[in-house]
Amino acid sequence: MIGRTGVALRLYVTLQDNQASFMTKTVQYQNELHKFLIWDTAGQERFRALAPMYYRGSAAAIIVYDITKEETFSTLKNWVKELRQHGPPNIVVAIAGNKCDLIDVREVMERDAKDYADSIHAVFVETSAKNAININELFIEISRRIPSTDASPPSGGKGFKLRRQPSEPKRSCC
């Protein structure tokens, strides 16, 4: 087990499961509330084809790897590539190295993961879902990078106005 599910579930429950699950978390950052809608696919291959559905229109994505398993860090790079190719252009990417409480069996060096995160302009945080280490800090770091909602809209966007059509008078026969 890598810990993706643990990181997501640590927000609310201590049970772990291998199904795609949905959770929400609200984080206050400065004067804004950021509501995170979290889809956890537990990294299962059967969800890979559905991945674009999960991150379409998302402001952020968290990709979790297990610091005690090098292969999970390699797989993480494939997920980042997928996200960059098919996700929103300005999505905030966060990399979470889970199980930081198991440093004695670490296979992925923190410096290597941090360097990789820096190279792709991603948030990087090491976490422990088991011991609740840096879980809230992960979401706060993501919130720092999400553009403010009072930012000016992109230039050239004309938008449109919604108008209510006047209702036609009801007809009666008498």
VEXNU-505691 format. One record per atom (N, C-alpha, C): residue in three letters; x, y negated, z. Coordinates in pm, whole numbers, padded with zeros to 5 digits, always signed. Each point is the difference from the previous one (the first is absolute). Layout:
<sites>
ALAXYZ/...
</sites>
This chain:
<sites>
MET+00085+00118+00000/MET-00085-00118+00000/MET+00089-00124+00000/ILE-00028-00093-00088/ILE+00081-00121-00016/ILE-00036-00105+00103/GLY-00128-00021+00022/GLY-00041-00100+00097/GLY-00088-00109-00056/ARG-00030+00003-00132/ARG-00087-00102-00059/ARG-00134-00002+00071/THR-00057+00118+00015/THR-00130+00009+00065/THR+00012-00049+00144/GLY+00108+00036+00066/GLY+00020-00043+00138/GLY+00008-00149+00014/VAL+00071-00066-00093/VAL+00010-00146+00005/VAL-00138-00062-00016/ALA-00076+00048-00097/ALA-00133-00056-00022/ALA-00094+00032+00115/LEU+00000+00123+00044/LEU-00093+00039+00105/LEU+00036-00055+00137/ARG+00124-00033+00021/ARG+00043-00054+00128/ARG-00076-00129+00033/LEU-00053-00062-00104/LEU-00077-00121+00021/LEU-00123+00026+00086/TYR-00061+00115-00016/TYR-00127+00025+00068/TYR-00011+00133+00074/VAL+00058+00103-00053/VAL-00019+00133+00059/VAL+00133+00073+00007/THR+00000+00108+00073/THR+00123+00078+00009/THR-00008+00130-00079/LEU-00113+00031-00057/LEU-00012+00120-00081/LEU+00058-00024-00138/GLN+00058+00103-00059/GLN+00054-00011-00134/GLN-00073+00100-00089/ASP-00026-00040-00124/ASP-00058+00096-00094/ASP+00058-00024-00138/ASN-00019+00098-00086/ASN+00062-00005-00132/ASN-00099-00037-00109/GLN-00108-00066+00035/GLN-00098-00047-00097/GLN+00028-00147-00032/ALA-00054-00047-00113/ALA+00006-00144-00025/ALA-00096-00063+00100/SER+00046-00100+00070/SER-00087-00063+00098/SER+00007-00151-00017/PHE-00099-00066+00054/PHE-00011-00145-00013/PHE-00014-00061+00139/MET+00077-00106+00024/MET-00005-00071+00127/MET+00011-00150-00028/THR-00034-00079+00098/THR+00023-00144-00010/THR+00078-00047+00122/LYS+00075-00106-00020/LYS+00071-00064+00111/LYS+00002-00149-00030/THR-00032-00079+00101/THR+00004-00145-00015/THR+00118-00054+00079/VAL+00078-00085-00066/VAL+00119-00058+00061/VAL-00012-00151-00004/GLN+00019-00065+00113/GLN+00002-00146+00003/GLN+00142-00044-00029/TYR+00016-00082-00102/TYR+00131-00057-00029/TYR-00018-00149-00024/GLN+00064-00081+00081/GLN-00017-00144+00001/GLN-00149-00030+00015/ASN-00060-00073-00091/ASN-00141-00035+00014/ASN-00091+00087-00086/GLU+00050+00112-00047/GLU-00078+00084-00089/GLU-00016+00140+00059/LEU-00112+00060-00037/LEU-00021+00141+00031/LEU+00021+00078-00128/HIS+00087+00099+00004/HIS+00021+00087-00115/HIS-00065+00134+00031/LYS-00095+00037-00083/LYS-00067+00129+00018/LYS+00065+00100-00094/PHE+00063+00100+00059/PHE+00065+00104-00078/PHE-00099+00114-00020/LEU-00021+00038-00125/LEU-00081+00115-00034/LEU+00099+00110-00035/ILE+00008+00101+00081/ILE+00108+00098-00010/ILE-00053+00132-00054/TRP+00053+00037-00116/TRP-00027+00132-00057/TRP+00123+00085+00026/ASP-00018+00107+00070/ASP+00111+00090+00030/ASP-00023+00131-00075/THR+00087+00028-00095/THR-00013+00123-00079/THR+00090+00111+00051/ALA+00072-00023+00107/ALA+00093+00097+00059/ALA+00106+00043-00100/GLY+00023-00079-00105/GLY+00106+00028-00096/GLY-00022+00123-00085/GLN-00120+00052+00000/GLN-00025+00124-00071/GLN-00003-00023-00151/GLU+00059+00092-00073/GLU+00009-00008-00146/GLU-00139-00009-00064/ARG-00098+00063+00059/ARG-00134-00001-00060/ARG-00060-00140-00005/PHE+00054-00094+00077/PHE-00050-00137-00002/PHE+00078-00090-00096/ARG+00108+00051-00060/ARG+00085-00085-00085/ARG-00079-00060-00116/ALA-00084+00078-00065/ALA-00078-00052-00113/ALA-00099-00108+00044/LEU-00041+00005+00125/LEU-00096-00098+00051/LEU+00068-00123+00059/ALA+00132+00003+00011/ALA+00073-00108+00067/ALA-00036-00139-00053/PRO-00007-00021-00132/PRO-00035-00135-00047/PRO-00134-00050+00055/MET-00093+00089+00023/MET-00128-00040+00057/MET+00019-00055+00142/TYR+00092+00059+00073/TYR+00022-00043+00138/TYR+00067-00136+00008/TYR+00090-00033-00091/TYR+00071-00126+00014/TYR-00041-00107-00100/ARG-00098+00026-00084/ARG-00051-00103-00090/ARG-00058-00114+00082/GLY+00046-00121-00027/GLY-00050-00117+00070/GLY+00055-00018+00140/SER+00094+00084+00039/SER+00056-00009+00135/SER+00101-00113+00013/ALA+00006-00057+00117/ALA+00101-00103+00029/ALA+00128+00063+00051/ALA-00009+00122+00055/ALA+00119+00064+00058/ALA-00013+00151-00008/ALA+00115+00066+00005/ALA+00005+00146+00004/ALA+00113+00041+00094/ILE-00025+00100+00081/ILE+00102+00053+00090/ILE+00036+00140-00049/ILE+00128+00022-00021/ILE+00048+00132-00039/ILE+00086+00050+00115/VAL-00037+00116+00053/VAL+00065+00054+00119/VAL+00087+00119-00038/TYR+00119+00004+00059/TYR+00086+00118-00014/TYR+00043+00044+00139/ASP+00049+00122+00008/ASP+00045+00060+00126/ASP+00151-00014+00008/ILE+00051-00072+00099/ILE+00145-00023+00009/ILE+00078+00129+00024/THR-00071+00109+00036/THR+00068+00127+00026/THR+00001+00091-00123/LYS-00054-00048-00113/LYS-00006+00082-00122/LYS+00037-00085-00121/GLU+00120+00019-00050/GLU+00052-00077-00114/GLU-00092+00007-00121/GLU-00059+00117-00027/GLU-00084+00015-00119/GLU-00121-00094+00003/THR-00048-00037+00118/THR-00114-00091+00007/THR+00040-00141-00041/PHE+00125-00035+00022/PHE+00049-00131-00043/PHE+00014-00003-00152/SER+00043+00111-00059/SER+00008+00009-00146/SER-00138-00009-00062/THR-00096+00069+00059/THR-00138-00004-00048/THR-00058-00140+00011/LEU+00035-00070+00106/LEU-00045-00138+00020/LEU+00035-00086-00120/LYS+00118+00019-00056/LYS+00044-00080-00114/LYS-00091+00023-00121/ASN-00049+00122-00017/ASN-00095+00028-00108/ASN-00132-00072+00023/TRP-00045-00005+00125/TRP-00124-00071+00031/TRP+00016-00150-00024/VAL+00116-00054+00033/VAL+00025-00142-00024/VAL-00006-00028-00150/LYS+00063+00086-00079/LYS-00001-00016-00146/LYS-00143+00003-00053/GLU-00078+00096+00046/GLU-00141+00013-00039/GLU-00078-00127+00037/LEU+00021-00048+00119/LEU-00069-00119+00049/LEU+00038-00123-00083/ARG+00126-00014-00032/ARG+00046-00114-00080/ARG-00055+00007-00143/GLN-00014+00119-00054/GLN-00050+00015-00137/GLN-00151-00021-00010/HIS-00074+00047+00099/HIS-00146+00001-00012/HIS-00074-00085+00103/GLY+00072-00054+00096/GLY-00065-00080+00104/GLY-00009-00146-00038/PRO-00063-00080+00082/PRO-00008-00144-00023/PRO+00140-00061-00006/PRO+00020-00102-00084/PRO+00135-00054-00019/PRO+00063-00062+00125/ASN-00078-00057+00088/ASN+00056-00067+00118/ASN-00024+00077+00129/ILE-00019+00129-00010/ILE-00028+00080+00119/ILE+00120-00002+00095/VAL-00028-00015+00128/VAL+00104+00005+00103/VAL+00026+00148+00030/VAL+00123+00043-00019/VAL+00036+00139+00026/VAL+00072+00006+00134/ALA-00041+00095+00082/ALA+00066+00024+00129/ALA+00048+00144+00004/ILE+00121+00017+00048/ILE+00057+00133+00017/ILE+00014+00023+00150/ALA-00061+00110+00046/ALA+00006+00035+00142/ALA+00075+00131+00016/GLY+00111-00006+00070/GLY+00075+00121+00033/GLY-00053+00052+00132/ASN-00079+00106-00007/ASN-00065+00050+00121/ASN+00088+00100+00075/LYS-00032+00021+00125/LYS+00070+00089+00093/LYS+00132-00060+00048/CYS+00002-00131+00020/CYS+00122-00065+00048/CYS+00037+00044+00140/ASP-00088+00072+00066/ASP+00029+00056+00132/ASP+00086+00127-00009/LEU+00024+00049-00122/LEU+00077+00123-00019/LEU+00136-00029-00064/ILE+00071-00098+00052/ILE+00126-00042-00063/ILE+00106+00108+00002/ASP-00009+00096+00091/ASP+00100+00106+00006/ASP-00010+00098-00116/VAL-00111+00002-00071/VAL-00015+00086-00118/VAL-00024-00082-00127/ARG+00039-00124+00003/ARG-00017-00091-00112/ARG+00078+00050-00123/GLU-00066-00004-00117/GLU+00066+00030-00127/GLU+00011-00123-00089/VAL-00090-00096+00019/VAL+00002-00124-00079/VAL+00053-00111+00089/MET+00113-00055-00039/MET+00060-00107+00079/MET-00083-00128-00013/GLU-00018-00068+00110/GLU-00079-00123+00001/GLU+00057-00102-00098/ARG+00131-00013-00006/ARG+00064-00096-00090/ARG-00033+00030-00146/ASP+00000+00128-00038/ASP-00033+00038-00138/ASP-00144-00036-00034/ALA-00090+00028+00092/ALA-00141-00032-00023/ALA-00022-00150-00005/LYS+00066-00073+00088/LYS-00011-00147+00002/LYS+00054-00059-00129/ASP+00116+00050-00047/ASP+00057-00049-00126/ASP-00094+00025-00116/TYR-00060+00119-00003/TYR-00095+00031-00108/TYR-00121-00094+00008/ALA-00055-00018+00118/ALA-00115-00090+00017/ALA+00035-00141-00045/ASP+00117-00048+00037/ASP+00044-00133-00043/ASP+00011-00008-00152/SER+00048+00107-00062/SER+00020-00001-00146/SER-00132-00008-00077/ILE-00108+00043+00062/ILE-00131-00008-00066/ILE-00090-00105+00064/HIS+00059-00082+00087/HIS-00072-00108+00068/HIS-00118+00052+00083/ALA+00024+00107+00072/ALA-00104+00062+00082/ALA+00024-00029+00148/VAL-00107+00003+00075/VAL+00008-00004+00146/VAL+00061+00133+00043/PHE+00084-00002+00102/PHE+00055+00125+00053/PHE-00012+00001+00151/VAL-00060+00107+00052/VAL-00014+00018+00145/VAL+00015+00149+00030/GLU+00076+00032+00103/GLU+00002+00137+00048/GLU-00102+00011+00112/THR-00077+00108-00004/THR-00112+00018+00093/THR+00006+00137+00067/SER-00079+00013+00103/SER-00030+00130+00059/SER-00150+00001+00028/ALA-00072+00077-00081/ALA-00144+00011+00024/ALA-00025+00071+00133/LYS+00084+00097+00032/LYS-00016+00077+00124/LYS+00011-00090+00123/ASN+00096-00091+00000/ASN+00025-00084+00117/ASN-00046-00145-00018/ALA-00075-00026-00107/ALA-00054-00134-00027/ALA+00109-00107-00007/ILE+00111+00033-00064/ILE+00109-00096-00015/ILE-00013-00071-00135/ASN-00006-00132+00004/ASN+00001-00087-00118/ASN-00121+00014-00093/ILE-00107+00062+00044/ILE-00118+00012-00085/ILE-00062-00138-00023/ASN-00028-00073+00106/ASN-00057-00134-00017/ASN+00097-00093-00070/GLU+00130+00013+00029/GLU+00101-00083-00065/GLU+00000+00021-00151/LEU-00025+00123-00044/LEU-00009+00029-00143/LEU-00109-00084-00065/PHE-00118-00003+00062/PHE-00111-00076-00057/PHE+00021-00150+00010/ILE+00067-00045+00103/ILE+00031-00143+00011/ILE+00098-00041-00109/GLU+00102+00082-00025/GLU+00097-00030-00106/GLU-00069-00006-00136/ILE-00092+00090-00025/ILE-00075-00003-00126/ILE-00083-00128-00006/SER-00067-00034+00110/SER-00083-00121+00004/SER+00081-00125-00031/ARG+00124-00004+00044/ARG+00086-00115-00029/ARG+00021-00020-00149/ARG-00002+00110-00075/ARG+00028-00008-00144/ARG-00124-00017-00087/ILE-00117+00025+00058/ILE-00123-00015-00078/ILE-00027-00149-00015/PRO-00023-00047-00124/PRO-00025-00143-00020/PRO-00121-00047+00080/SER+00009-00122+00048/SER-00108-00060+00076/SER-00125-00011-00085/THR-00116+00019+00062/THR-00125-00008-00074/THR-00036-00142-00040/ASP+00065-00099+00062/ASP-00029-00138-00041/ASP+00099-00050-00104/ALA+00078+00091-00056/ALA+00094-00038-00106/ALA-00079-00041-00124/SER+00059-00086-00080/SER-00066-00046-00121/SER-00018+00115-00097/PRO-00113+00002-00072/PRO-00019+00106-00099/PRO+00099-00018-00114/PRO+00033+00109-00069/PRO+00094-00011-00110/PRO-00051-00096-00107/SER+00090-00075-00059/SER-00042-00097-00102/SER-00052+00073-00122/GLY-00090-00066-00069/GLY-00056+00057-00121/GLY-00126+00082+00027/GLY-00026+00034+00124/GLY-00120+00076+00031/GLY-00120-00092-00001/LYS-00092+00025-00090/LYS-00115-00087-00012/LYS-00113+00045+00092/GLY-00007+00129+00028/GLY-00106+00048+00086/GLY-00136-00014-00066/PHE-00105+00018+00076/PHE-00134-00018-00050/PHE-00092-00029+00116/LYS-00113-00059-00032/LYS-00099-00032+00102/LYS-00116+00097-00012/LEU-00050+00038+00113/LEU-00119+00085+00001/LEU-00120-00089+00026/ARG-00102+00018-00082/ARG-00124-00076+00017/ARG-00115+00098+00011/ARG-00092-00038+00080/ARG-00120+00081+00011/ARG-00094-00043-00111/GLN-00048+00096-00075/GLN-00096-00030-00106/GLN-00133-00039+00064/PRO-00061-00107-00053/PRO-00131-00036+00056/PRO-00098+00114-00023/SER-00077+00028+00100/SER-00097+00109-00015/SER-00119-00049-00081/GLU-00050+00091-00079/GLU-00117-00035-00081/GLU-00123+00004+00089/PRO-00093-00092-00026/PRO-00122+00002+00082/PRO-00074+00132-00019/LYS-00059+00047+00108/LYS-00076+00124-00008/LYS-00129-00026-00075/ARG-00035+00093-00080/ARG-00124-00013-00077/ARG-00110+00082+00066/SER-00115-00054-00005/SER-00113+00076+00053/SER-00110+00003-00105/CYS-00080+00096+00009/CYS-00104+00013-00102/CYS-00124-00083+00034/CYS-00018-00047+00117/CYS-00120-00074+00036/CYS+00028-00135+00059/
</sites>
